């Protein structure tokens, strides 16, 4: 049986100062006015997690920053460690 680890990382709005993410009253959400350097910063954050074996589950944005939800296989209490 597969086991997964989960991690939540918090990032302040200082990391992506020019990212504009908004939701309309009818619930449609989009990103607007994203400068290239801000996209590169987000890419850097995601690639760092990926190098450590983490898979992106979701990103949630708020007025003070954003959180990233990650998962990776392994680390479970019942993980099979047979060599």
mmCIF file as gemmi writes it, N, C-alpha and C atoms, coordinates in Angstrom:
data_model
loop_
_atom_site.group_PDB
_atom_site.id
_atom_site.type_symbol
_atom_site.label_atom_id
_atom_site.label_alt_id
_atom_site.label_comp_id
_atom_site.label_asym_id
_atom_site.label_entity_id
_atom_site.label_seq_id
_atom_site.pdbx_PDB_ins_code
_atom_site.Cartn_x
_atom_site.Cartn_y
_atom_site.Cartn_z
_atom_site.occupancy
_atom_site.B_iso_or_equiv
_atom_site.pdbx_formal_charge
_atom_site.auth_seq_id
_atom_site.auth_asym_id
_atom_site.pdbx_PDB_model_num
ATOM 1 N N . UNK Axp A 1 ? 0.848 -1.18 0 1 0 ? 1 A 1
ATOM 2 C CA . UNK Axp A 1 ? 0 0 0 1 0 ? 1 A 1
ATOM 3 C C . UNK Axp A 1 ? 0.891 1.24 0 1 0 ? 1 A 1
ATOM 4 N N . UNK Axp A 2 ? 0.546 2.202 -0.831 1 0 ? 2 A 1
ATOM 5 C CA . UNK Axp A 2 ? 1.306 3.448 -0.883 1 0 ? 2 A 1
ATOM 6 C C . UNK Axp A 2 ? 0.993 4.308 0.336 1 0 ? 2 A 1
ATOM 7 N N . UNK Axp A 3 ? 2.009 5.023 0.789 1 0 ? 3 A 1
ATOM 8 C CA . UNK Axp A 3 ? 1.856 5.986 1.871 1 0 ? 3 A 1
ATOM 9 C C . UNK Axp A 3 ? 2.398 7.327 1.378 1 0 ? 3 A 1
ATOM 10 N N . UNK Axp A 4 ? 1.798 8.384 1.857 1 0 ? 4 A 1
ATOM 11 C CA . UNK Axp A 4 ? 2.194 9.709 1.411 1 0 ? 4 A 1
ATOM 12 C C . UNK Axp A 4 ? 2.522 10.604 2.593 1 0 ? 4 A 1
ATOM 13 N N . UNK Axp A 5 ? 3.401 11.548 2.347 1 0 ? 5 A 1
ATOM 14 C CA . UNK Axp A 5 ? 3.694 12.636 3.277 1 0 ? 5 A 1
ATOM 15 C C . UNK Axp A 5 ? 3.063 13.882 2.682 1 0 ? 5 A 1
ATOM 16 N N . UNK Axp A 6 ? 2.668 14.784 3.545 1 0 ? 6 A 1
ATOM 17 C CA . UNK Axp A 6 ? 2.099 16.054 3.094 1 0 ? 6 A 1
ATOM 18 C C . UNK Axp A 6 ? 2.836 17.199 3.768 1 0 ? 6 A 1
ATOM 19 N N . UNK Axp A 7 ? 2.945 18.299 3.07 1 0 ? 7 A 1
ATOM 20 C CA . UNK Axp A 7 ? 3.628 19.477 3.601 1 0 ? 7 A 1
ATOM 21 C C . UNK Axp A 7 ? 2.873 20.71 3.127 1 0 ? 7 A 1
ATOM 22 N N . UNK Axp A 8 ? 2.804 21.705 3.985 1 0 ? 8 A 1
ATOM 23 C CA . UNK Axp A 8 ? 2.226 22.994 3.62 1 0 ? 8 A 1
ATOM 24 C C . UNK Axp A 8 ? 3.309 24.038 3.834 1 0 ? 8 A 1
ATOM 25 N N . UNK Axp A 9 ? 3.631 24.781 2.795 1 0 ? 9 A 1
ATOM 26 C CA . UNK Axp A 9 ? 4.631 25.84 2.936 1 0 ? 9 A 1
ATOM 27 C C . UNK Axp A 9 ? 3.934 27.19 2.781 1 0 ? 9 A 1
ATOM 28 N N . UNK Axp A 10 ? 4.314 28.122 3.662 1 0 ? 10 A 1
ATOM 29 C CA . UNK Axp A 10 ? 3.744 29.478 3.62 1 0 ? 10 A 1
ATOM 30 C C . UNK Axp A 10 ? 4.751 30.428 3.001 1 0 ? 10 A 1
ATOM 31 N N . UNK Axp A 11 ? 4.248 31.357 2.219 1 0 ? 11 A 1
ATOM 32 C CA . UNK Axp A 11 ? 5.103 32.331 1.549 1 0 ? 11 A 1
ATOM 33 C C . UNK Axp A 11 ? 4.456 33.698 1.681 1 0 ? 11 A 1
ATOM 34 N N . UNK Axp A 12 ? 5.241 34.669 2.093 1 0 ? 12 A 1
ATOM 35 C CA . UNK Axp A 12 ? 4.691 36.009 2.295 1 0 ? 12 A 1
ATOM 36 C C . UNK Axp A 12 ? 4.48 36.711 0.963 1 0 ? 12 A 1
ATOM 37 N N . UNK Axp A 13 ? 3.653 37.721 0.995 1 0 ? 13 A 1
ATOM 38 C CA . UNK Axp A 13 ? 3.405 38.496 -0.221 1 0 ? 13 A 1
ATOM 39 C C . UNK Axp A 13 ? 4.669 39.21 -0.687 1 0 ? 13 A 1
ATOM 40 N N . UNK Axp A 14 ? 5.681 39.328 0.178 1 0 ? 14 A 1
ATOM 41 C CA . UNK Axp A 14 ? 6.95 39.948 -0.21 1 0 ? 14 A 1
ATOM 42 C C . UNK Axp A 14 ? 7.678 39.138 -1.282 1 0 ? 14 A 1
ATOM 43 N N . UNK Axp A 15 ? 7.425 37.819 -1.322 1 0 ? 15 A 1
ATOM 44 C CA . UNK Axp A 15 ? 8.107 36.976 -2.303 1 0 ? 15 A 1
ATOM 45 C C . UNK Axp A 15 ? 7.59 37.217 -3.72 1 0 ? 15 A 1
ATOM 46 N N . UNK Axp A 16 ? 6.315 37.504 -3.846 1 0 ? 16 A 1
ATOM 47 C CA . UNK Axp A 16 ? 5.712 37.774 -5.148 1 0 ? 16 A 1
ATOM 48 C C . UNK Axp A 16 ? 4.943 39.079 -5.039 1 0 ? 16 A 1
ATOM 49 N N . UNK Axp A 17 ? 5.647 40.177 -5.077 1 0 ? 17 A 1
ATOM 50 C CA . UNK Axp A 17 ? 5.054 41.482 -4.801 1 0 ? 17 A 1
ATOM 51 C C . UNK Axp A 17 ? 4.127 41.99 -5.894 1 0 ? 17 A 1
ATOM 52 N N . UNK Axp A 18 ? 4.29 41.512 -7.11 1 0 ? 18 A 1
ATOM 53 C CA . UNK Axp A 18 ? 3.492 42.054 -8.2 1 0 ? 18 A 1
ATOM 54 C C . UNK Axp A 18 ? 2.483 41.061 -8.763 1 0 ? 18 A 1
ATOM 55 N N . UNK Axp A 19 ? 2.317 39.937 -8.097 1 0 ? 19 A 1
ATOM 56 C CA . UNK Axp A 19 ? 1.346 38.957 -8.544 1 0 ? 19 A 1
ATOM 57 C C . UNK Axp A 19 ? -0.049 39.465 -8.224 1 0 ? 19 A 1
ATOM 58 N N . UNK Axp A 20 ? -0.913 39.478 -9.207 1 0 ? 20 A 1
ATOM 59 C CA . UNK Axp A 20 ? -2.287 39.926 -8.998 1 0 ? 20 A 1
ATOM 60 C C . UNK Axp A 20 ? -3.194 38.73 -9.247 1 0 ? 20 A 1
ATOM 61 N N . UNK Axp A 21 ? -3.852 38.281 -8.193 1 0 ? 21 A 1
ATOM 62 C CA . UNK Axp A 21 ? -4.75 37.13 -8.272 1 0 ? 21 A 1
ATOM 63 C C . UNK Axp A 21 ? -6.07 37.565 -7.695 1 0 ? 21 A 1
ATOM 64 N N . UNK Axp A 22 ? -7.12 37.344 -8.402 1 0 ? 22 A 1
ATOM 65 C CA . UNK Axp A 22 ? -8.408 37.794 -7.885 1 0 ? 22 A 1
ATOM 66 C C . UNK Axp A 22 ? -9.521 36.864 -8.319 1 0 ? 22 A 1
ATOM 67 N N . UNK Axp A 23 ? -10.631 36.914 -7.583 1 0 ? 23 A 1
ATOM 68 C CA . UNK Axp A 23 ? -11.825 36.148 -7.913 1 0 ? 23 A 1
ATOM 69 C C . UNK Axp A 23 ? -12.989 37.113 -8.09 1 0 ? 23 A 1
ATOM 70 N N . UNK Axp A 24 ? -13.752 36.903 -9.123 1 0 ? 24 A 1
ATOM 71 C CA . UNK Axp A 24 ? -14.921 37.742 -9.384 1 0 ? 24 A 1
ATOM 72 C C . UNK Axp A 24 ? -16.081 37.292 -8.493 1 0 ? 24 A 1
ATOM 73 N N . UNK Axp A 25 ? -17.11 38.11 -8.377 1 0 ? 25 A 1
ATOM 74 C CA . UNK Axp A 25 ? -18.265 37.739 -7.552 1 0 ? 25 A 1
ATOM 75 C C . UNK Axp A 25 ? -18.918 36.413 -7.952 1 0 ? 25 A 1
ATOM 76 N N . UNK Axp A 26 ? -18.801 36.035 -9.237 1 0 ? 26 A 1
ATOM 77 C CA . UNK Axp A 26 ? -19.408 34.772 -9.661 1 0 ? 26 A 1
ATOM 78 C C . UNK Axp A 26 ? -18.483 33.573 -9.473 1 0 ? 26 A 1
ATOM 79 N N . UNK Axp A 27 ? -17.301 33.805 -8.829 1 0 ? 27 A 1
ATOM 80 C CA . UNK Axp A 27 ? -16.4 32.708 -8.484 1 0 ? 27 A 1
ATOM 81 C C . UNK Axp A 27 ? -15.337 32.386 -9.508 1 0 ? 27 A 1
ATOM 82 N N . UNK Axp A 28 ? -15.244 33.15 -10.584 1 0 ? 28 A 1
ATOM 83 C CA . UNK Axp A 28 ? -14.2 32.942 -11.577 1 0 ? 28 A 1
ATOM 84 C C . UNK Axp A 28 ? -12.908 33.571 -11.08 1 0 ? 28 A 1
ATOM 85 N N . UNK Axp A 29 ? -11.845 32.771 -11.014 1 0 ? 29 A 1
ATOM 86 C CA . UNK Axp A 29 ? -10.565 33.274 -10.501 1 0 ? 29 A 1
ATOM 87 C C . UNK Axp A 29 ? -9.53 33.263 -11.623 1 0 ? 29 A 1
ATOM 88 N N . UNK Axp A 30 ? -8.646 34.254 -11.6 1 0 ? 30 A 1
ATOM 89 C CA . UNK Axp A 30 ? -7.598 34.317 -12.612 1 0 ? 30 A 1
ATOM 90 C C . UNK Axp A 30 ? -6.419 35.109 -12.087 1 0 ? 30 A 1
ATOM 91 N N . UNK Axp A 31 ? -5.306 34.984 -12.799 1 0 ? 31 A 1
ATOM 92 C CA . UNK Axp A 31 ? -4.121 35.766 -12.496 1 0 ? 31 A 1
ATOM 93 C C . UNK Axp A 31 ? -3.966 36.794 -13.597 1 0 ? 31 A 1
ATOM 94 N N . UNK Axp A 32 ? -3.671 38.009 -13.214 1 0 ? 32 A 1
ATOM 95 C CA . UNK Axp A 32 ? -3.51 39.095 -14.168 1 0 ? 32 A 1
ATOM 96 C C . UNK Axp A 32 ? -2.211 39.846 -13.876 1 0 ? 32 A 1
ATOM 97 N N . UNK Axp A 33 ? -1.692 40.515 -14.863 1 0 ? 33 A 1
ATOM 98 C CA . UNK Axp A 33 ? -0.549 41.422 -14.708 1 0 ? 33 A 1
ATOM 99 C C . UNK Axp A 33 ? 0.621 40.766 -13.984 1 0 ? 33 A 1
ATOM 100 N N . UNK Axp A 34 ? 1.072 39.645 -14.491 1 0 ? 34 A 1
ATOM 101 C CA . UNK Axp A 34 ? 2.177 38.947 -13.838 1 0 ? 34 A 1
ATOM 102 C C . UNK Axp A 34 ? 3.462 39.208 -14.608 1 0 ? 34 A 1
ATOM 103 N N . UNK Axp A 35 ? 4.37 40.006 -14.039 1 0 ? 35 A 1
ATOM 104 C CA . UNK Axp A 35 ? 5.657 40.252 -14.696 1 0 ? 35 A 1
ATOM 105 C C . UNK Axp A 35 ? 6.471 38.953 -14.777 1 0 ? 35 A 1
ATOM 106 N N . UNK Axp A 36 ? 7.334 38.874 -15.766 1 0 ? 36 A 1
ATOM 107 C CA . UNK Axp A 36 ? 8.141 37.678 -15.995 1 0 ? 36 A 1
ATOM 108 C C . UNK Axp A 36 ? 8.939 37.303 -14.759 1 0 ? 36 A 1
ATOM 109 N N . UNK Axp A 37 ? 9.537 38.271 -14.063 1 0 ? 37 A 1
ATOM 110 C CA . UNK Axp A 37 ? 10.359 37.929 -12.897 1 0 ? 37 A 1
ATOM 111 C C . UNK Axp A 37 ? 9.519 37.313 -11.776 1 0 ? 37 A 1
ATOM 112 N N . UNK Axp A 38 ? 8.243 37.677 -11.691 1 0 ? 38 A 1
ATOM 113 C CA . UNK Axp A 38 ? 7.378 37.101 -10.67 1 0 ? 38 A 1
ATOM 114 C C . UNK Axp A 38 ? 7.005 35.656 -11.034 1 0 ? 38 A 1
ATOM 115 N N . UNK Axp A 39 ? 6.781 35.397 -12.317 1 0 ? 39 A 1
ATOM 116 C CA . UNK Axp A 39 ? 6.519 34.028 -12.774 1 0 ? 39 A 1
ATOM 117 C C . UNK Axp A 39 ? 7.746 33.159 -12.531 1 0 ? 39 A 1
ATOM 118 N N . UNK Axp A 40 ? 8.927 33.724 -12.766 1 0 ? 40 A 1
ATOM 119 C CA . UNK Axp A 40 ? 10.164 32.98 -12.529 1 0 ? 40 A 1
ATOM 120 C C . UNK Axp A 40 ? 10.337 32.656 -11.052 1 0 ? 40 A 1
ATOM 121 N N . UNK Axp A 41 ? 9.95 33.583 -10.171 1 0 ? 41 A 1
ATOM 122 C CA . UNK Axp A 41 ? 10.041 33.339 -8.729 1 0 ? 41 A 1
ATOM 123 C C . UNK Axp A 41 ? 9.11 32.197 -8.322 1 0 ? 41 A 1
ATOM 124 N N . UNK Axp A 42 ? 7.879 32.203 -8.827 1 0 ? 42 A 1
ATOM 125 C CA . UNK Axp A 42 ? 6.948 31.119 -8.526 1 0 ? 42 A 1
ATOM 126 C C . UNK Axp A 42 ? 7.489 29.798 -9.061 1 0 ? 42 A 1
ATOM 127 N N . UNK Axp A 43 ? 8.023 29.823 -10.253 1 0 ? 43 A 1
ATOM 128 C CA . UNK Axp A 43 ? 8.616 28.625 -10.856 1 0 ? 43 A 1
ATOM 129 C C . UNK Axp A 43 ? 9.767 28.109 -9.998 1 0 ? 43 A 1
ATOM 130 N N . UNK Axp A 44 ? 10.592 29.013 -9.485 1 0 ? 44 A 1
ATOM 131 C CA . UNK Axp A 44 ? 11.717 28.648 -8.621 1 0 ? 44 A 1
ATOM 132 C C . UNK Axp A 44 ? 11.22 27.942 -7.349 1 0 ? 44 A 1
ATOM 133 N N . UNK Axp A 45 ? 10.179 28.473 -6.738 1 0 ? 45 A 1
ATOM 134 C CA . UNK Axp A 45 ? 9.611 27.862 -5.535 1 0 ? 45 A 1
ATOM 135 C C . UNK Axp A 45 ? 9.104 26.454 -5.838 1 0 ? 45 A 1
ATOM 136 N N . UNK Axp A 46 ? 8.389 26.307 -6.943 1 0 ? 46 A 1
ATOM 137 C CA . UNK Axp A 46 ? 7.846 24.995 -7.313 1 0 ? 46 A 1
ATOM 138 C C . UNK Axp A 46 ? 8.954 24.013 -7.683 1 0 ? 46 A 1
ATOM 139 N N . UNK Axp A 47 ? 9.968 24.47 -8.401 1 0 ? 47 A 1
ATOM 140 C CA . UNK Axp A 47 ? 11.079 23.586 -8.768 1 0 ? 47 A 1
ATOM 141 C C . UNK Axp A 47 ? 11.872 23.124 -7.551 1 0 ? 47 A 1
ATOM 142 N N . UNK Axp A 48 ? 12.044 23.992 -6.563 1 0 ? 48 A 1
ATOM 143 C CA . UNK Axp A 48 ? 12.747 23.598 -5.339 1 0 ? 48 A 1
ATOM 144 C C . UNK Axp A 48 ? 12.001 22.468 -4.632 1 0 ? 48 A 1
ATOM 145 N N . UNK Axp A 49 ? 10.685 22.606 -4.541 1 0 ? 49 A 1
ATOM 146 C CA . UNK Axp A 49 ? 9.89 21.527 -3.944 1 0 ? 49 A 1
ATOM 147 C C . UNK Axp A 49 ? 9.996 20.248 -4.755 1 0 ? 49 A 1
ATOM 148 N N . UNK Axp A 50 ? 9.949 20.375 -6.072 1 0 ? 50 A 1
ATOM 149 C CA . UNK Axp A 50 ? 10.06 19.211 -6.947 1 0 ? 50 A 1
ATOM 150 C C . UNK Axp A 50 ? 11.389 18.494 -6.808 1 0 ? 50 A 1
ATOM 151 N N . UNK Axp A 51 ? 12.474 19.243 -6.632 1 0 ? 51 A 1
ATOM 152 C CA . UNK Axp A 51 ? 13.796 18.635 -6.45 1 0 ? 51 A 1
ATOM 153 C C . UNK Axp A 51 ? 13.848 17.789 -5.193 1 0 ? 51 A 1
ATOM 154 N N . UNK Axp A 52 ? 13.043 18.147 -4.206 1 0 ? 52 A 1
ATOM 155 C CA . UNK Axp A 52 ? 12.992 17.405 -2.943 1 0 ? 52 A 1
ATOM 156 C C . UNK Axp A 52 ? 11.971 16.268 -2.997 1 0 ? 52 A 1
ATOM 157 N N . UNK Axp A 53 ? 11.382 16.059 -4.174 1 0 ? 53 A 1
ATOM 158 C CA . UNK Axp A 53 ? 10.437 14.972 -4.346 1 0 ? 53 A 1
ATOM 159 C C . UNK Axp A 53 ? 8.992 15.325 -4.052 1 0 ? 53 A 1
ATOM 160 N N . UNK Axp A 54 ? 8.713 16.614 -3.783 1 0 ? 54 A 1
ATOM 161 C CA . UNK Axp A 54 ? 7.354 17.04 -3.479 1 0 ? 54 A 1
ATOM 162 C C . UNK Axp A 54 ? 6.587 17.305 -4.762 1 0 ? 54 A 1
ATOM 163 N N . UNK Axp A 55 ? 5.323 16.914 -4.764 1 0 ? 55 A 1
ATOM 164 C CA . UNK Axp A 55 ? 4.424 17.168 -5.885 1 0 ? 55 A 1
ATOM 165 C C . UNK Axp A 55 ? 3.414 18.226 -5.46 1 0 ? 55 A 1
ATOM 166 N N . UNK Axp A 56 ? 3.203 19.224 -6.307 1 0 ? 56 A 1
ATOM 167 C CA . UNK Axp A 56 ? 2.238 20.271 -6.028 1 0 ? 56 A 1
ATOM 168 C C . UNK Axp A 56 ? 0.829 19.696 -6.019 1 0 ? 56 A 1
ATOM 169 N N . UNK Axp A 57 ? 0.083 20.023 -4.964 1 0 ? 57 A 1
ATOM 170 C CA . UNK Axp A 57 ? -1.334 19.661 -4.917 1 0 ? 57 A 1
ATOM 171 C C . UNK Axp A 57 ? -2.172 20.89 -5.235 1 0 ? 57 A 1
ATOM 172 N N . UNK Axp A 58 ? -1.877 21.999 -4.547 1 0 ? 58 A 1
ATOM 173 C CA . UNK Axp A 58 ? -2.683 23.205 -4.73 1 0 ? 58 A 1
ATOM 174 C C . UNK Axp A 58 ? -1.925 24.415 -4.206 1 0 ? 58 A 1
ATOM 175 N N . UNK Axp A 59 ? -2.239 25.579 -4.764 1 0 ? 59 A 1
ATOM 176 C CA . UNK Axp A 59 ? -1.74 26.858 -4.27 1 0 ? 59 A 1
ATOM 177 C C . UNK Axp A 59 ? -2.96 27.682 -3.887 1 0 ? 59 A 1
ATOM 178 N N . UNK Axp A 60 ? -2.937 28.257 -2.696 1 0 ? 60 A 1
ATOM 179 C CA . UNK Axp A 60 ? -4.041 29.112 -2.245 1 0 ? 60 A 1
ATOM 180 C C . UNK Axp A 60 ? -3.483 30.494 -1.954 1 0 ? 60 A 1
ATOM 181 N N . UNK Axp A 61 ? -4.094 31.508 -2.557 1 0 ? 61 A 1
ATOM 182 C CA . UNK Axp A 61 ? -3.642 32.88 -2.42 1 0 ? 61 A 1
ATOM 183 C C . UNK Axp A 61 ? -4.509 33.634 -1.422 1 0 ? 61 A 1
ATOM 184 N N . UNK Axp A 62 ? -3.887 34.536 -0.685 1 0 ? 62 A 1
ATOM 185 C CA . UNK Axp A 62 ? -4.592 35.422 0.229 1 0 ? 62 A 1
ATOM 186 C C . UNK Axp A 62 ? -3.966 36.794 0.172 1 0 ? 62 A 1
ATOM 187 N N . UNK Axp A 63 ? -4.515 37.742 0.912 1 0 ? 63 A 1
ATOM 188 C CA . UNK Axp A 63 ? -4.016 39.111 0.833 1 0 ? 63 A 1
ATOM 189 C C . UNK Axp A 63 ? -2.605 39.271 1.393 1 0 ? 63 A 1
ATOM 190 N N . UNK Axp A 64 ? -2.186 38.381 2.295 1 0 ? 64 A 1
ATOM 191 C CA . UNK Axp A 64 ? -0.863 38.493 2.909 1 0 ? 64 A 1
ATOM 192 C C . UNK Axp A 64 ? 0.165 37.544 2.309 1 0 ? 64 A 1
ATOM 193 N N . UNK Axp A 65 ? -0.245 36.747 1.349 1 0 ? 65 A 1
ATOM 194 C CA . UNK Axp A 65 ? 0.687 35.805 0.743 1 0 ? 65 A 1
ATOM 195 C C . UNK Axp A 65 ? -0.038 34.597 0.196 1 0 ? 65 A 1
ATOM 196 N N . UNK Axp A 66 ? 0.65 33.47 0.191 1 0 ? 66 A 1
ATOM 197 C CA . UNK Axp A 66 ? 0.047 32.257 -0.344 1 0 ? 66 A 1
ATOM 198 C C . UNK Axp A 66 ? 0.613 31.039 0.366 1 0 ? 66 A 1
ATOM 199 N N . UNK Axp A 67 ? -0.128 29.952 0.293 1 0 ? 67 A 1
ATOM 200 C CA . UNK Axp A 67 ? 0.333 28.679 0.836 1 0 ? 67 A 1
ATOM 201 C C . UNK Axp A 67 ? 0.339 27.665 -0.3 1 0 ? 67 A 1
ATOM 202 N N . UNK Axp A 68 ? 1.292 26.75 -0.217 1 0 ? 68 A 1
ATOM 203 C CA . UNK Axp A 68 ? 1.397 25.692 -1.208 1 0 ? 68 A 1
ATOM 204 C C . UNK Axp A 68 ? 1.228 24.362 -0.482 1 0 ? 68 A 1
ATOM 205 N N . UNK Axp A 69 ? 0.368 23.531 -1.017 1 0 ? 69 A 1
ATOM 206 C CA . UNK Axp A 69 ? 0.12 22.204 -0.469 1 0 ? 69 A 1
ATOM 207 C C . UNK Axp A 69 ? 0.868 21.201 -1.342 1 0 ? 69 A 1
ATOM 208 N N . UNK Axp A 70 ? 1.686 20.363 -0.701 1 0 ? 70 A 1
ATOM 209 C CA . UNK Axp A 70 ? 2.552 19.407 -1.387 1 0 ? 70 A 1
ATOM 210 C C . UNK Axp A 70 ? 2.277 17.994 -0.882 1 0 ? 70 A 1
ATOM 211 N N . UNK Axp A 71 ? 2.645 17.009 -1.695 1 0 ? 71 A 1
ATOM 212 C CA . UNK Axp A 71 ? 2.655 15.619 -1.229 1 0 ? 71 A 1
ATOM 213 C C . UNK Axp A 71 ? 3.782 14.878 -1.918 1 0 ? 71 A 1
ATOM 214 N N . UNK Axp A 72 ? 4.241 13.825 -1.261 1 0 ? 72 A 1
ATOM 215 C CA . UNK Axp A 72 ? 5.208 12.924 -1.876 1 0 ? 72 A 1
ATOM 216 C C . UNK Axp A 72 ? 5.002 11.538 -1.298 1 0 ? 72 A 1
ATOM 217 N N . UNK Axp A 73 ? 5.378 10.572 -2.084 1 0 ? 73 A 1
ATOM 218 C CA . UNK Axp A 73 ? 5.208 9.193 -1.666 1 0 ? 73 A 1
ATOM 219 C C . UNK Axp A 73 ? 6.259 8.83 -0.629 1 0 ? 73 A 1
ATOM 220 N N . UNK Axp A 74 ? 5.872 7.986 0.328 1 0 ? 74 A 1
ATOM 221 C CA . UNK Axp A 74 ? 6.804 7.482 1.324 1 0 ? 74 A 1
ATOM 222 C C . UNK Axp A 74 ? 6.613 8.139 2.667 1 0 ? 74 A 1
ATOM 223 N N . UNK Axp A 75 ? 7.431 7.708 3.605 1 0 ? 75 A 1
ATOM 224 C CA . UNK Axp A 75 ? 7.408 8.31 4.936 1 0 ? 75 A 1
ATOM 225 C C . UNK Axp A 75 ? 6.282 7.839 5.824 1 0 ? 75 A 1
ATOM 226 N N . UNK Axp A 76 ? 5.462 6.904 5.338 1 0 ? 76 A 1
ATOM 227 C CA . UNK Axp A 76 ? 4.363 6.416 6.146 1 0 ? 76 A 1
ATOM 228 C C . UNK Axp A 76 ? 4.853 5.51 7.262 1 0 ? 76 A 1
ATOM 229 N N . UNK Axp A 77 ? 4.063 5.388 8.295 1 0 ? 77 A 1
ATOM 230 C CA . UNK Axp A 77 ? 4.407 4.54 9.442 1 0 ? 77 A 1
ATOM 231 C C . UNK Axp A 77 ? 4.576 3.098 9.004 1 0 ? 77 A 1
ATOM 232 N N . UNK Axp A 78 ? 3.811 2.682 8.007 1 0 ? 78 A 1
ATOM 233 C CA . UNK Axp A 78 ? 3.829 1.3 7.571 1 0 ? 78 A 1
ATOM 234 C C . UNK Axp A 78 ? 4.659 1.097 6.309 1 0 ? 78 A 1
ATOM 235 N N . UNK Axp A 79 ? 5.559 2.04 6.049 1 0 ? 79 A 1
ATOM 236 C CA . UNK Axp A 79 ? 6.376 1.955 4.833 1 0 ? 79 A 1
ATOM 237 C C . UNK Axp A 79 ? 7.211 0.678 4.868 1 0 ? 79 A 1
ATOM 238 N N . UNK Axp A 80 ? 7.262 -0.014 3.748 1 0 ? 80 A 1
ATOM 239 C CA . UNK Axp A 80 ? 7.994 -1.258 3.641 1 0 ? 80 A 1
ATOM 240 C C . UNK Axp A 80 ? 9.458 -0.936 3.36 1 0 ? 80 A 1
ATOM 241 N N . UNK Axp A 81 ? 10.343 -1.252 4.315 1 0 ? 81 A 1
ATOM 242 C CA . UNK Axp A 81 ? 11.765 -0.921 4.176 1 0 ? 81 A 1
ATOM 243 C C . UNK Axp A 81 ? 12.608 -2.146 3.892 1 0 ? 81 A 1
ATOM 244 N N . UNK Axp A 82 ? 12.107 -3.1 3.143 1 0 ? 82 A 1
ATOM 245 C CA . UNK Axp A 82 ? 12.877 -4.292 2.833 1 0 ? 82 A 1
ATOM 246 C C . UNK Axp A 82 ? 13.929 -3.977 1.786 1 0 ? 82 A 1
ATOM 247 N N . UNK Axp A 83 ? 15.125 -4.472 1.978 1 0 ? 83 A 1
ATOM 248 C CA . UNK Axp A 83 ? 16.215 -4.274 1.007 1 0 ? 83 A 1
ATOM 249 C C . UNK Axp A 83 ? 16.329 -5.462 0.088 1 0 ? 83 A 1
